[in-house]
């Protein structure tokens, strides 16, 4: 009737069924509330889901560490990284249908990023290792060899650290035994991201269609994230108050909440942009309040356009026609908006509010770049200070004054 394979702290059975494919069953014993040992079992899945005994064993191992973690005296049997990843997914990254973004959990985009990194990077390299076999220096060398950007490597390191903290929390590892804590991995960029100059933006607008021009123009003067941009509906636009309500985001065609609480604050809408948006509304095939502002005609308005598809098929070819050689992505528009705000001398708090960052540090360190005219202007202001000091009484440039070195510098400038 069935094939039985003994397994550490339990066993897995391959059981034949009258209808359908064979299934794998995990059996074990545990103590009930009275301390009596009782038998338990659970269906792992069919042979279609787990075609080999090895794959069924890995699924059983993930279940076993969950069961043991609920017992008064959990087993000290070593746990593999693959089993820990499965356990982490089940408890922290559940992506079941209808599972929304709750206020305390991770956003859908964050969870899918975790799963992608765990499946494509961590599991292939470390899945067969036991937790105690993962060493700090070995992880550091592995990250160094990966042909990825520093930021991507830093993200992998961060997610691995979260994974091992999960193991400590569920007592699969002792406190303070996270091997990733001391892994060194810089997130510093190798090159400065491109931003667009005003003339380049105007040349780009001339090459875009009505829809794409409205999309890029709205993004470049509001700094919306791409997930927020395509998540806009016409009911979110208040043409009378000139405000934009950003209440949702879309990632991989899944609607969720915005990234942070500050992201949900109203965004001001300049009259020029409002007029451009109103013109697009009149021409758009889907322009009712519940319709997406950038609704896909292919999906008959039920979904918005894919931002990656628009970027690849429309915006980048338009940039090529405009002879713009810079690499353009959706974040290029957001960074450009931030940099222009800074160049105009706007208060950093205002810039933070417009970009809807959680902290000022993010605004200053990551997004805002000083463009060349702004640097030259800042330098000219310093020179002007020196020139003014030259003609003042008891100036700093007085050879007998408190700063003879500054006077020497002035003479060199002459």
MARNUTI-93833 format. One record per residue (C-alpha): x, y, z; residue number from 1; residue in one letter. Coordinates in steps of 0.5 Angstrom, whole numbers, plus 500, padded with zeros to 3 digits. Example, Ala and Ser with C-alpha at 12.3 -4.5 7.8 and 13.67 -1.06 7.14 Angstrom:
REM residues 2
+-----+-----+-----+-------+------+
|   X |   Y |   Z | mitor | segu |
+-----+-----+-----+-------+------+
| 525 | 491 | 516 |     1 |    A |
| 527 | 498 | 514 |     2 |    S |
+-----+-----+-----+-------+------+
***
This chain:
REM residues 414
+-----+-----+-----+-------+------+
|   X |   Y |   Z | mitor | segu |
+-----+-----+-----+-------+------+
| 500 | 500 | 500 |     1 |    X |
| 506 | 505 | 502 |     2 |    X |
| 513 | 506 | 502 |     3 |    X |
| 516 | 508 | 508 |     4 |    X |
| 522 | 511 | 509 |     5 |    X |
| 525 | 513 | 517 |     6 |    X |
| 527 | 520 | 518 |     7 |    X |
| 530 | 523 | 524 |     8 |    X |
| 525 | 525 | 529 |     9 |    X |
| 519 | 522 | 525 |    10 |    X |
| 518 | 519 | 518 |    11 |    X |
| 515 | 520 | 511 |    12 |    X |
| 511 | 515 | 508 |    13 |    X |
| 509 | 515 | 500 |    14 |    X |
| 502 | 513 | 500 |    15 |    X |
| 498 | 511 | 494 |    16 |    X |
| 491 | 514 | 493 |    17 |    X |
| 485 | 511 | 490 |    18 |    X |
| 485 | 517 | 485 |    19 |    X |
| 490 | 522 | 484 |    20 |    X |
| 497 | 522 | 485 |    21 |    X |
| 501 | 519 | 491 |    22 |    X |
| 502 | 523 | 496 |    23 |    X |
| 507 | 524 | 502 |    24 |    X |
| 505 | 524 | 509 |    25 |    X |
| 510 | 526 | 515 |    26 |    X |
| 508 | 522 | 522 |    27 |    X |
| 511 | 524 | 528 |    28 |    X |
| 510 | 523 | 536 |    29 |    X |
| 509 | 529 | 541 |    30 |    X |
| 507 | 529 | 548 |    31 |    X |
| 500 | 532 | 549 |    32 |    X |
| 497 | 536 | 555 |    33 |    X |
| 498 | 530 | 560 |    34 |    X |
| 505 | 528 | 558 |    35 |    X |
| 502 | 522 | 554 |    36 |    X |
| 506 | 521 | 547 |    37 |    X |
| 501 | 521 | 542 |    38 |    X |
| 502 | 520 | 534 |    39 |    X |
| 501 | 526 | 529 |    40 |    X |
| 501 | 526 | 522 |    41 |    X |
| 500 | 531 | 516 |    42 |    X |
| 500 | 531 | 509 |    43 |    X |
| 506 | 534 | 506 |    44 |    X |
| 504 | 534 | 498 |    45 |    X |
| 503 | 530 | 492 |    46 |    X |
| 509 | 527 | 488 |    47 |    X |
| 507 | 532 | 483 |    48 |    X |
| 509 | 537 | 488 |    49 |    X |
| 515 | 533 | 491 |    50 |    X |
| 517 | 528 | 485 |    51 |    X |
| 523 | 526 | 489 |    52 |    X |
| 524 | 523 | 496 |    53 |    X |
| 529 | 528 | 497 |    54 |    X |
| 525 | 534 | 496 |    55 |    X |
| 519 | 531 | 500 |    56 |    X |
| 525 | 530 | 506 |    57 |    X |
| 526 | 538 | 505 |    58 |    X |
| 519 | 539 | 506 |    59 |    X |
| 519 | 535 | 512 |    60 |    X |
| 525 | 538 | 515 |    61 |    X |
| 522 | 545 | 515 |    62 |    X |
| 515 | 542 | 518 |    63 |    X |
| 519 | 539 | 523 |    64 |    X |
| 523 | 545 | 526 |    65 |    X |
| 516 | 548 | 526 |    66 |    X |
| 513 | 542 | 530 |    67 |    X |
| 519 | 542 | 535 |    68 |    X |
| 519 | 549 | 536 |    69 |    X |
| 512 | 549 | 539 |    70 |    X |
| 515 | 543 | 544 |    71 |    X |
| 517 | 545 | 551 |    72 |    X |
| 524 | 542 | 550 |    73 |    X |
| 525 | 543 | 543 |    74 |    X |
| 530 | 538 | 539 |    75 |    X |
| 538 | 540 | 539 |    76 |    X |
| 538 | 537 | 532 |    77 |    X |
| 542 | 542 | 527 |    78 |    X |
| 537 | 545 | 522 |    79 |    X |
| 539 | 547 | 515 |    80 |    X |
| 539 | 553 | 512 |    81 |    X |
| 534 | 551 | 506 |    82 |    X |
| 529 | 549 | 512 |    83 |    X |
| 530 | 555 | 516 |    84 |    X |
| 528 | 559 | 509 |    85 |    X |
| 522 | 555 | 508 |    86 |    X |
| 520 | 556 | 516 |    87 |    X |
| 522 | 564 | 515 |    88 |    X |
| 517 | 564 | 509 |    89 |    X |
| 511 | 561 | 512 |    90 |    X |
| 512 | 565 | 518 |    91 |    X |
| 514 | 572 | 515 |    92 |    X |
| 513 | 572 | 508 |    93 |    X |
| 506 | 569 | 507 |    94 |    X |
| 504 | 571 | 500 |    95 |    X |
| 497 | 567 | 500 |    96 |    X |
| 492 | 570 | 495 |    97 |    X |
| 488 | 575 | 498 |    98 |    X |
| 493 | 576 | 503 |    99 |    X |
| 493 | 584 | 504 |   100 |    X |
| 499 | 589 | 507 |   101 |    X |
| 497 | 589 | 514 |   102 |    X |
| 500 | 595 | 518 |   103 |    X |
| 505 | 591 | 522 |   104 |    X |
| 507 | 586 | 516 |   105 |    X |
| 512 | 587 | 511 |   106 |    X |
| 509 | 590 | 504 |   107 |    X |
| 508 | 586 | 498 |   108 |    X |
| 514 | 589 | 494 |   109 |    X |
| 519 | 587 | 500 |   110 |    X |
| 516 | 580 | 501 |   111 |    X |
| 517 | 578 | 494 |   112 |    X |
| 524 | 582 | 494 |   113 |    X |
| 526 | 577 | 500 |   114 |    X |
| 523 | 571 | 497 |   115 |    X |
| 527 | 573 | 490 |   116 |    X |
| 534 | 574 | 494 |   117 |    X |
| 533 | 567 | 498 |   118 |    X |
| 531 | 563 | 492 |   119 |    X |
| 536 | 565 | 487 |   120 |    X |
| 542 | 567 | 491 |   121 |    X |
| 542 | 564 | 498 |   122 |    X |
| 539 | 558 | 498 |   123 |    X |
| 543 | 555 | 492 |   124 |    X |
| 549 | 557 | 495 |   125 |    X |
| 548 | 556 | 503 |   126 |    X |
| 541 | 551 | 503 |   127 |    X |
| 545 | 545 | 504 |   128 |    X |
| 549 | 548 | 510 |   129 |    X |
| 547 | 547 | 517 |   130 |    X |
| 546 | 554 | 521 |   131 |    X |
| 552 | 552 | 525 |   132 |    X |
| 556 | 551 | 519 |   133 |    X |
| 555 | 558 | 516 |   134 |    X |
| 561 | 562 | 517 |   135 |    X |
| 562 | 570 | 517 |   136 |    X |
| 569 | 570 | 513 |   137 |    X |
| 566 | 565 | 508 |   138 |    X |
| 559 | 569 | 507 |   139 |    X |
| 564 | 575 | 506 |   140 |    X |
| 568 | 572 | 501 |   141 |    X |
| 562 | 569 | 497 |   142 |    X |
| 559 | 576 | 497 |   143 |    X |
| 565 | 579 | 494 |   144 |    X |
| 565 | 574 | 488 |   145 |    X |
| 558 | 576 | 486 |   146 |    X |
| 558 | 580 | 480 |   147 |    X |
| 553 | 584 | 482 |   148 |    X |
| 552 | 592 | 484 |   149 |    X |
| 555 | 594 | 491 |   150 |    X |
| 548 | 596 | 493 |   151 |    X |
| 545 | 589 | 491 |   152 |    X |
| 550 | 585 | 495 |   153 |    X |
| 549 | 589 | 501 |   154 |    X |
| 541 | 588 | 501 |   155 |    X |
| 543 | 580 | 500 |   156 |    X |
| 547 | 581 | 507 |   157 |    X |
| 541 | 585 | 510 |   158 |    X |
| 536 | 579 | 508 |   159 |    X |
| 541 | 574 | 511 |   160 |    X |
| 542 | 577 | 517 |   161 |    X |
| 534 | 578 | 518 |   162 |    X |
| 534 | 570 | 516 |   163 |    X |
| 539 | 568 | 522 |   164 |    X |
| 535 | 573 | 527 |   165 |    X |
| 529 | 569 | 525 |   166 |    X |
| 533 | 563 | 527 |   167 |    X |
| 535 | 566 | 534 |   168 |    X |
| 528 | 568 | 535 |   169 |    X |
| 525 | 561 | 534 |   170 |    X |
| 531 | 558 | 538 |   171 |    X |
| 534 | 554 | 532 |   172 |    X |
| 541 | 558 | 534 |   173 |    X |
| 543 | 561 | 541 |   174 |    X |
| 543 | 568 | 542 |   175 |    X |
| 548 | 572 | 539 |   176 |    X |
| 550 | 567 | 534 |   177 |    X |
| 548 | 571 | 528 |   178 |    X |
| 554 | 570 | 523 |   179 |    X |
| 552 | 575 | 519 |   180 |    X |
| 553 | 581 | 524 |   181 |    X |
| 560 | 582 | 523 |   182 |    X |
| 560 | 581 | 515 |   183 |    X |
| 563 | 587 | 512 |   184 |    X |
| 559 | 589 | 505 |   185 |    X |
| 559 | 596 | 503 |   186 |    X |
| 553 | 599 | 499 |   187 |    X |
| 557 | 605 | 496 |   188 |    X |
| 555 | 606 | 489 |   189 |    X |
| 561 | 605 | 484 |   190 |    X |
| 558 | 611 | 480 |   191 |    X |
| 553 | 617 | 481 |   192 |    X |
| 546 | 616 | 478 |   193 |    X |
| 544 | 620 | 472 |   194 |    X |
| 540 | 626 | 473 |   195 |    X |
| 537 | 630 | 467 |   196 |    X |
| 538 | 637 | 466 |   197 |    X |
| 532 | 642 | 464 |   198 |    X |
| 534 | 642 | 457 |   199 |    X |
| 534 | 634 | 456 |   200 |    X |
| 527 | 634 | 460 |   201 |    X |
| 524 | 639 | 454 |   202 |    X |
| 528 | 635 | 449 |   203 |    X |
| 525 | 628 | 452 |   204 |    X |
| 518 | 631 | 452 |   205 |    X |
| 518 | 633 | 445 |   206 |    X |
| 519 | 626 | 443 |   207 |    X |
| 514 | 623 | 447 |   208 |    X |
| 506 | 621 | 446 |   209 |    X |
| 501 | 624 | 449 |   210 |    X |
| 500 | 619 | 455 |   211 |    X |
| 507 | 618 | 456 |   212 |    X |
| 509 | 626 | 456 |   213 |    X |
| 503 | 626 | 462 |   214 |    X |
| 506 | 620 | 465 |   215 |    X |
| 513 | 623 | 465 |   216 |    X |
| 511 | 630 | 467 |   217 |    X |
| 507 | 628 | 473 |   218 |    X |
| 513 | 624 | 475 |   219 |    X |
| 518 | 629 | 474 |   220 |    X |
| 515 | 634 | 478 |   221 |    X |
| 512 | 630 | 484 |   222 |    X |
| 517 | 625 | 485 |   223 |    X |
| 512 | 619 | 485 |   224 |    X |
| 515 | 612 | 486 |   225 |    X |
| 513 | 608 | 480 |   226 |    X |
| 509 | 604 | 484 |   227 |    X |
| 505 | 610 | 486 |   228 |    X |
| 505 | 613 | 479 |   229 |    X |
| 501 | 607 | 476 |   230 |    X |
| 497 | 606 | 482 |   231 |    X |
| 493 | 613 | 481 |   232 |    X |
| 486 | 613 | 479 |   233 |    X |
| 482 | 619 | 477 |   234 |    X |
| 479 | 620 | 483 |   235 |    X |
| 485 | 621 | 487 |   236 |    X |
| 486 | 628 | 483 |   237 |    X |
| 483 | 634 | 486 |   238 |    X |
| 483 | 639 | 480 |   239 |    X |
| 480 | 645 | 484 |   240 |    X |
| 484 | 644 | 490 |   241 |    X |
| 490 | 642 | 486 |   242 |    X |
| 492 | 636 | 490 |   243 |    X |
| 494 | 629 | 489 |   244 |    X |
| 492 | 624 | 494 |   245 |    X |
| 497 | 618 | 494 |   246 |    X |
| 493 | 612 | 497 |   247 |    X |
| 496 | 606 | 494 |   248 |    X |
| 502 | 603 | 490 |   249 |    X |
| 502 | 597 | 485 |   250 |    X |
| 507 | 592 | 485 |   251 |    X |
| 507 | 586 | 480 |   252 |    X |
| 500 | 588 | 478 |   253 |    X |
| 498 | 587 | 486 |   254 |    X |
| 495 | 593 | 489 |   255 |    X |
| 498 | 595 | 496 |   256 |    X |
| 499 | 601 | 501 |   257 |    X |
| 504 | 606 | 500 |   258 |    X |
| 511 | 605 | 503 |   259 |    X |
| 511 | 609 | 509 |   260 |    X |
| 506 | 613 | 513 |   261 |    X |
| 508 | 620 | 510 |   262 |    X |
| 508 | 617 | 503 |   263 |    X |
| 500 | 618 | 504 |   264 |    X |
| 500 | 625 | 505 |   265 |    X |
| 497 | 630 | 499 |   266 |    X |
| 502 | 632 | 494 |   267 |    X |
| 501 | 639 | 491 |   268 |    X |
| 499 | 639 | 484 |   269 |    X |
| 502 | 645 | 480 |   270 |    X |
| 497 | 649 | 475 |   271 |    X |
| 501 | 647 | 469 |   272 |    X |
| 501 | 640 | 471 |   273 |    X |
| 494 | 640 | 473 |   274 |    X |
| 492 | 642 | 466 |   275 |    X |
| 497 | 637 | 462 |   276 |    X |
| 493 | 632 | 466 |   277 |    X |
| 486 | 634 | 465 |   278 |    X |
| 488 | 634 | 457 |   279 |    X |
| 490 | 627 | 458 |   280 |    X |
| 484 | 625 | 462 |   281 |    X |
| 479 | 628 | 456 |   282 |    X |
| 483 | 624 | 451 |   283 |    X |
| 484 | 618 | 455 |   284 |    X |
| 480 | 612 | 453 |   285 |    X |
| 478 | 610 | 461 |   286 |    X |
| 477 | 617 | 465 |   287 |    X |
| 472 | 615 | 470 |   288 |    X |
| 473 | 616 | 477 |   289 |    X |
| 475 | 609 | 479 |   290 |    X |
| 479 | 608 | 472 |   291 |    X |
| 486 | 608 | 473 |   292 |    X |
| 490 | 614 | 470 |   293 |    X |
| 494 | 610 | 466 |   294 |    X |
| 490 | 604 | 464 |   295 |    X |
| 492 | 599 | 460 |   296 |    X |
| 488 | 599 | 453 |   297 |    X |
| 490 | 591 | 452 |   298 |    X |
| 487 | 590 | 459 |   299 |    X |
| 481 | 594 | 457 |   300 |    X |
| 482 | 598 | 463 |   301 |    X |
| 482 | 593 | 469 |   302 |    X |
| 490 | 594 | 470 |   303 |    X |
| 494 | 600 | 469 |   304 |    X |
| 500 | 599 | 464 |   305 |    X |
| 507 | 596 | 467 |   306 |    X |
| 512 | 601 | 468 |   307 |    X |
| 517 | 597 | 466 |   308 |    X |
| 514 | 596 | 459 |   309 |    X |
| 513 | 603 | 458 |   310 |    X |
| 520 | 605 | 460 |   311 |    X |
| 523 | 600 | 455 |   312 |    X |
| 518 | 601 | 449 |   313 |    X |
| 517 | 608 | 449 |   314 |    X |
| 521 | 612 | 454 |   315 |    X |
| 528 | 610 | 453 |   316 |    X |
| 527 | 610 | 445 |   317 |    X |
| 524 | 617 | 446 |   318 |    X |
| 531 | 619 | 450 |   319 |    X |
| 535 | 616 | 444 |   320 |    X |
| 531 | 620 | 439 |   321 |    X |
| 532 | 626 | 443 |   322 |    X |
| 540 | 624 | 443 |   323 |    X |
| 540 | 623 | 451 |   324 |    X |
| 546 | 618 | 452 |   325 |    X |
| 544 | 618 | 460 |   326 |    X |
| 541 | 611 | 463 |   327 |    X |
| 534 | 613 | 464 |   328 |    X |
| 530 | 609 | 469 |   329 |    X |
| 524 | 611 | 473 |   330 |    X |
| 528 | 613 | 479 |   331 |    X |
| 532 | 618 | 474 |   332 |    X |
| 526 | 622 | 475 |   333 |    X |
| 525 | 622 | 482 |   334 |    X |
| 533 | 624 | 483 |   335 |    X |
| 532 | 629 | 478 |   336 |    X |
| 526 | 632 | 482 |   337 |    X |
| 530 | 632 | 488 |   338 |    X |
| 536 | 635 | 485 |   339 |    X |
| 533 | 641 | 482 |   340 |    X |
| 529 | 642 | 489 |   341 |    X |
| 536 | 643 | 492 |   342 |    X |
| 539 | 647 | 487 |   343 |    X |
| 533 | 652 | 488 |   344 |    X |
| 535 | 653 | 495 |   345 |    X |
| 529 | 649 | 498 |   346 |    X |
| 529 | 648 | 505 |   347 |    X |
| 531 | 640 | 506 |   348 |    X |
| 525 | 639 | 510 |   349 |    X |
| 520 | 641 | 504 |   350 |    X |
| 524 | 637 | 500 |   351 |    X |
| 523 | 631 | 505 |   352 |    X |
| 516 | 632 | 505 |   353 |    X |
| 515 | 633 | 497 |   354 |    X |
| 519 | 626 | 496 |   355 |    X |
| 515 | 623 | 502 |   356 |    X |
| 521 | 620 | 505 |   357 |    X |
| 521 | 618 | 512 |   358 |    X |
| 528 | 621 | 514 |   359 |    X |
| 532 | 627 | 512 |   360 |    X |
| 538 | 623 | 512 |   361 |    X |
| 535 | 619 | 506 |   362 |    X |
| 533 | 626 | 502 |   363 |    X |
| 540 | 628 | 503 |   364 |    X |
| 545 | 622 | 502 |   365 |    X |
| 541 | 618 | 497 |   366 |    X |
| 537 | 623 | 492 |   367 |    X |
| 540 | 630 | 492 |   368 |    X |
| 546 | 631 | 488 |   369 |    X |
| 549 | 638 | 487 |   370 |    X |
| 549 | 640 | 480 |   371 |    X |
| 555 | 644 | 477 |   372 |    X |
| 552 | 651 | 476 |   373 |    X |
| 550 | 650 | 483 |   374 |    X |
| 557 | 648 | 485 |   375 |    X |
| 560 | 654 | 481 |   376 |    X |
| 555 | 659 | 485 |   377 |    X |
| 557 | 656 | 492 |   378 |    X |
| 564 | 657 | 490 |   379 |    X |
| 563 | 664 | 487 |   380 |    X |
| 559 | 666 | 494 |   381 |    X |
| 565 | 664 | 498 |   382 |    X |
| 570 | 668 | 493 |   383 |    X |
| 565 | 674 | 494 |   384 |    X |
| 566 | 673 | 502 |   385 |    X |
| 573 | 674 | 501 |   386 |    X |
| 573 | 680 | 496 |   387 |    X |
| 568 | 684 | 501 |   388 |    X |
| 573 | 682 | 507 |   389 |    X |
| 579 | 685 | 503 |   390 |    X |
| 576 | 692 | 503 |   391 |    X |
| 573 | 692 | 510 |   392 |    X |
| 576 | 695 | 516 |   393 |    X |
| 581 | 690 | 520 |   394 |    X |
| 579 | 685 | 515 |   395 |    X |
| 581 | 678 | 515 |   396 |    X |
| 586 | 679 | 509 |   397 |    X |
| 590 | 685 | 514 |   398 |    X |
| 597 | 682 | 514 |   399 |    X |
| 597 | 684 | 521 |   400 |    X |
| 590 | 681 | 523 |   401 |    X |
| 588 | 674 | 526 |   402 |    X |
| 589 | 670 | 519 |   403 |    X |
| 595 | 671 | 515 |   404 |    X |
| 594 | 665 | 512 |   405 |    X |
| 588 | 667 | 509 |   406 |    X |
| 591 | 673 | 506 |   407 |    X |
| 597 | 669 | 503 |   408 |    X |
| 591 | 665 | 499 |   409 |    X |
| 588 | 672 | 497 |   410 |    X |
| 595 | 674 | 494 |   411 |    X |
| 596 | 668 | 490 |   412 |    X |
| 589 | 669 | 487 |   413 |    X |
| 591 | 675 | 485 |   414 |    X |
+-----+-----+-----+-------+------+
***
